[in-house]
Amino acid sequence: MAEEELELDVNNSKKKSPILLIVIILLVLNLAGVGAWIFLSKDESTSSDSAAKEETLKGPLKYLTMVPEFIVNFGPTSKVRYLQVDLQIATRDEKALATVGTYRPVIRNDILVVLSGVSFDDLKDRRGKEALQKKLLDTINKVVVSVGNSASHGKEKDKKKEAHNASVEEHGTHDERVAGPIENIYFTSFIMQ
C-alpha cells in the first residue's frame, strides 16, 4: 500500500509539473507586461509635463489679424469669380508679431501671390483648404525667418529687400515645411463666389 501511494504521488507530480510550469510562465509574462507599462507611462508623463512647462514658459498664443482681407480673382473659366479670405496669425513670440507688422507689405504680397495661384478645384474640399493653410503658414514663416536671420547683418532697407527676394525665390517650392515662430494661421472668413 505504501508503494501504491508513492506511485500515485509520482504520477500526480508529473501531471502537475506542466501545469505549474505554465502558471509560472504566465505569471512572469504578466509581471513583465506590468513593468513595461509602468516604465512607458513614466516616459509619457514626463514628456507631457515638460511640454506643459515649455508652453507655460512661452506664454499664451497671441493673434494678429491681417487687415484688410485678401481678395483674388479666379479667372474667366472658373466656376466662381473670386476668393475672399480673412486671416489670423497665431504665435507666442512677440518679436515675430513685430516682424509681421514691420514686413506686412512683403507678407501681403506673398500671400496674394499664393492665393492667385490656386483654383476653385484646389479649394472645393477641406483637404485643399488645409493645404492652402499650410502653404500660407510656410510663406509667412519664410519671410519672418529670413528677416530674423538677416537682422544682425544690415540696415532696415537691406533687410526688407532680402526678405522680399527670399520670398520671391522660394515661391515655387512650397513642398518643404518651414519651421518658424508663427505657429498657425486661421481662416476667419473664407468666401468663394
N, C-alpha and C positions, 0 to 999 in steps of 0.2 A: 503494500500500500504506500509506503514511503517512496518507493521508486516511481509509482504511478503519479503521485503528487509532484515529484521532482520533474518528471517528464512533462506534465501539464504546464508547470511554471516555465519550462524552457520553451515550449511551443507558444505559450501566451506572450513571452517576452520577444520572441521572433516576430509575432504578429504586431506587437506594439511598437517595435523599432521603426518601421517605415512611417507609421502614423506620427510618432514622436518626432522623427526627422522632418516631416512635412510641416508640423506645427512650429518647430524651431525655425525653419527656413522662412515661413510666413511671418513670424514674429520679427525676425531680423530685417526682412524687406519692409515691413511696416515702420519699424524704427528708423530705417534709412530714409524712407519717404517723409516721415515727420521731421527728421533732421534737415533734409533738403528744403522742405517747405519753410521751416524757421529761418534757415540761412538765407534763402532767396527773399523772404518777406522783409528781413532786416535791410538788405540792399535796397529794395524798393522804397522803404520808408525813409532811409537816409537820403536817397536821391530826391525824393519828393520834398523832404524837409529842406534840403539845400536849394531846390528850385524855388520854394516858397520864400526862403530867406533872401535869395537873389532878387526875386520880384519885389520884395519889401524894400530892399536897398535901392533898387532902381526907381521906385515910386509908381504912381498910377499912370495909366495912359493919358496922354494929352492929345487933343484933337484940333486940327486946323481945317477950316472949310476953304476949299478953293473957290473963290468968288471972282468973277461971275461963272455961271455954269458953262460947260463946254457944249458947243453945237457944231455938228459937221453934217455935210450933205452926203448921201449915199450914191447919187448919180441917177441918170435918167432911166437906166434899165432895171433898177432895183424895185422891189415890191413896195418899199417905203421910201420916203423922200429924205428924212433927216433923223439924226440921233441927237438927243439932248441928255447930258449926264451931269449930275451934281456929285462932287467927290469930297470925302472927308479923309484926311491923312491922320494916321494914328502912330504916335511914338512916345517913348518915355524920356527922350533926350531933348532937353531944352535947346542945345546948340543946333540940333537938326531942325527944329522948328524955326529957329532964327535963320538958318541957311535956306530953308524953303522960302521964307519970307523975302530974303535978300535976292534969291535967284528965281523968284516967281515967274518972270518973263521967259526965262530959259525952260523952266519946267512946264509952263503952259504950252509953249511952242512944241516941246517934245511930246506932250500928251496929245495935242491936236494932230501931230503927225501920225501917232499910233492910231488914234481914233479914225483918221481919214483912211487908214489902210485896211480897216475891217469892213465886212459887208454884212448885209442883213442875214444871210445864211450862216455867217460865223456866230451871230448873236442870238439866233432864234431859240436856242435851248440853254439850260442852266450851265452846262459844261462850257459853252462858248463864252458866256458872261464871266465865269470863273477864270478861264484862260486869259481873257482881256484884263481882269483884275490883277492877275499875276504879272502880265506884261507891263501894266501901268506902274505897279509897285517896283518892278525892276528898273523901269525908266526913271522914276523919281530917285531911287537909291543910287543909280549910276551918276546922276548929277550931284547928289549930296556927297557921295563918296569921293568923286573926282575933285570936288571943291575942297573937301576935308583933307585930301592928300596933298593938294597944292597950297593949302592955307599958309604954310610956313615958307613958301618959295617965291612969293612975288606980291605985287601990288593988287589992289582990288580989281582994276581993269583987266589985268592979265588973268586973274582967277576966273572972271566972267567969261572971257574968251576961251580959256581952257575947258571950262565946264561945258560951254556950247559945243566946242569942237569934239570933246569926248562923247557927248551925247549924240551928235550927228554921225560920228564914225561908227558908233555901236548900234545904230538904229536897226540895221538889217539883221543883227544876230541877237534875237531875244530868246534863244533856246536855253542859254545858261542862266542860272539863278544868280542874282546879285545880292550879296549879304551887305546889309547896311542898317543904319539906325531907324529907318522907317519900318515899323513892324507890319503895318497893313494899311490898305486903303479900303474905303467903304463907299458903295454907291448909295447915296441918299435919295437919288431920283434917277430913273433910267427910262427915258421915253423914246420910242421909235414910232414915227408917223409917216 
